[in-house]
């Protein structure tokens, strides 16, 4: 019998462990299936996370921004009424603060009285100018009208002279043409008469027929008639030339007379202008008064503006904050009375520079506000700043000095809301948000 025999329970357990390791069974198959399922789940989760990281860029370094307008008076005065309280919502044009308008109403009344006085003085000056210039202006107008009429007459006579000269040239051309025709007709008549004499001599000798002699006589008579007609045409052309020359001489005489009338009219105009010196002096006075009226109107307009500045109104819709004014306070121009947080809000997200590779304006974004985790707002990328935030800080880093350590920079990205902000939530500048931009 061997020493230290193994107990029966221990032998059974060892055998079961051996079978579990080396003999395939239901428990082994379940473990393998569970392991495979865990591996598949891990692969799916890894793939989803990888695709999510490639499709979205997010950062928790983001805040709400908005227009904060300082409400300040533009004139000096005492506060009469304050119509708003801290954290009150106002619309564009709502009355915020009233200053005492009494001083500015008095200044406006004074400016208007001075304007009325200036208008009365100007009206009197214009009446005197009209009385002074009635006769002088009439004479000047009459002289200028006479000058214009004389000049028009000269122009008309010059045109008539040009027409007469053209008529003379045309008559001379017609005369030359008529004389040429007469010379040609005379030559033809001489030739026909010579032919007729020769044919008669031949007929007497019975060398030609009677028909040929008759034909020669007919031609002689015809050429003689042509010569007579050409001679008459020359006479008519000479008469036309004489009439055209007479008309030209008449036009030249009339033109000289009209030019004399122009010189006389110019003399009358100079006399009338010399008498208008006093009129011009009065006109200068009236112009100076008119300029004074424009200046006084500008002063009235400025007084009206100063009076309107006693009422401070909201430049746009938003919430009142930092109110530091009460009725009775004396305020100065430019003094901060309160701040208006505009309803125009947006998000400034400081993304790492390595996150901007695929980010473009117009890409959709989802915005979560830390104060309201259940609220999700939609927006879009409006613009990306040209430069990192550190470069525009009060003391930008000087990387060219000392030991350089590379640091990933952050670049501000402006994200605007595409949906109206929900009512019932207090959302304002400085609140932390987490935007998620879809870049793929």
C-alpha positions, 0 to 999 in steps of 0.5 A, a space after each residue: 500500500 503506497 504511502 500518503 494516499 490521496 483522499 477520494 474527494 481530491 482525486 475526484 476534483 483533479 479529474 474534473 479539472 483535467 476533463 474541464 481543460 482537455 475534454 471539450 464540453 458545454 462549459 468550454 463552448 460557452 466560455 469561447 462564445 462569450 469571449 468571441 462576443 466580447 471581442 466583437 463588441 470591442 471591435 464595434 465600439 472601437 469602430 464607432 468611436 473612431 468614426 465618431 472622432 473623425 466625423 465630429 470635433 468638440 471642446 469644453 473650452 467654449 463660452 457664450 458671447 454677446 454684445 454688451 452695450 454701455 448706456 451713457 448720457 450724451 449731455 449733462 443733466 440731473 436724472 429725473 426718472 429711471 424706468 428700468 431695474 436690474 435684469 429687466 428685459 427691454 425692447 428696442 426704443 424703450 425709455 430707460 432714463 429721463 434727464 431734466 429737460 428744462 435747461 435744454 428746452 430754454 436753449 431750444 426756445 432761445 435758438 428758435 427766437 434768434 432764427 425768427 429774428 434772422 428770418 425777419 432781417 433777411 426778409 427786410 433785406 430782400 425787400 430792399 434789394 427788390 425795391 433797389 433793383 426794379 428799374 436797374 434790373 428791367 433796364 439790364 434785362 431790356 439791354 440784354 434782350 436787345 443785344 441777343 436780338 441784335 446778335 440773332 439778326 447778325 447770325 440770320 444775315 450772315 446765313 442770308 449772305 452765305 445763301 446769296 454768295 452760294 446763289 452767285 456761284 450757282 448763277 456764274 456756273 449756269 452762265 458758263 454752262 449757257 455760254 458753252 452751249 451757245 458756242 457749241 450751237 454757233 459752231 454747229 450752225 456755221 457748219 450747217 450753213 457751210 454744208 448748205 452752201 456747198 450742197 446748193 452749188 452741187 445741186 445747181 450742177 445736178 451732182 446731188 438730188 433734191 432730197 439731199 439739198 432739202 435735208 441740208 436746208 432743214 439741218 441749217 434751220 435747226 442749228 440756227 434755231 439751237 443757236 438762237 435758244 442758246 443765245 437766249 439761255 445766255 441772256 437769262 443766265 446773265 440776268 440771274 447772275 446780276 440779280 444774285 450779285 445784287 442780293 449779295 450786295 444787299 445782304 452785305 449792307 444789311 449785315 454791316 448795319 446789324 453788326 453796328 446795332 450789336 455794338 450799340 446794344 453791347 454799349 447799352 448792356 455795359 451801361 446797365 451793368 455799371 448801374 447794378 453795382 449797388 444791386 450787387 452790394 445789396 445781394 451780398 448783404 442778403 447772401 450773408 443774412 441767408 448764411 446766418 439763417 443756415 447757421 442759426 437753423 443748425 443751432 436750432 437742430 443741435 438744441 433739438 438733438 440735445 433736448 432729445 438726448 435727455 431721454 435715453 432709450 434702448 438701442 436694441 433688445 436685451 437685459 439690463 445689468 449693472 444699473 448704477 443710476 437713481 433719480 436725482 443723480 447728476 450725470 456727465 456725458 459718457 458716464 456709465 449708467 447701466 449695461 445692456 446685454 443684447 439678445 444677440 448671442 453666439 458661442 466662441 469655441 477655442 479649438 486646438 489647432 490640430 482640430 481645424 483641419 476639416 473645419 469650415 464655415 457653415 458646418 452644423 454644430 450641436 451646443 450643450 450648455 453646462 448650466 442646462 445639461 438637458 438642453 441641446 441647441 443647434 448652430 453652425 460655424 460662422 467664422 474662424 479667427 485668423 490667428 490663435 487666441 494667445 497671439 491677441 492676448 495682452 502679453 503675447 508669447 515671444 517664441 524667439 527668446 529663451 528655450 522654446 517648448 512647443 505648445 498646441 495653440 487654440 484658435 477661437 471659432 465663432 458659432 452662431 445659433 440657428 434656432 431661436 433661444 428658448 424662453 425660460 432659460 437664463 443664457 448670457 455671456 460668459 456661460 460655459 458650453 460644449 459645442 460639437 461640430 460635424 466636420 464630415 
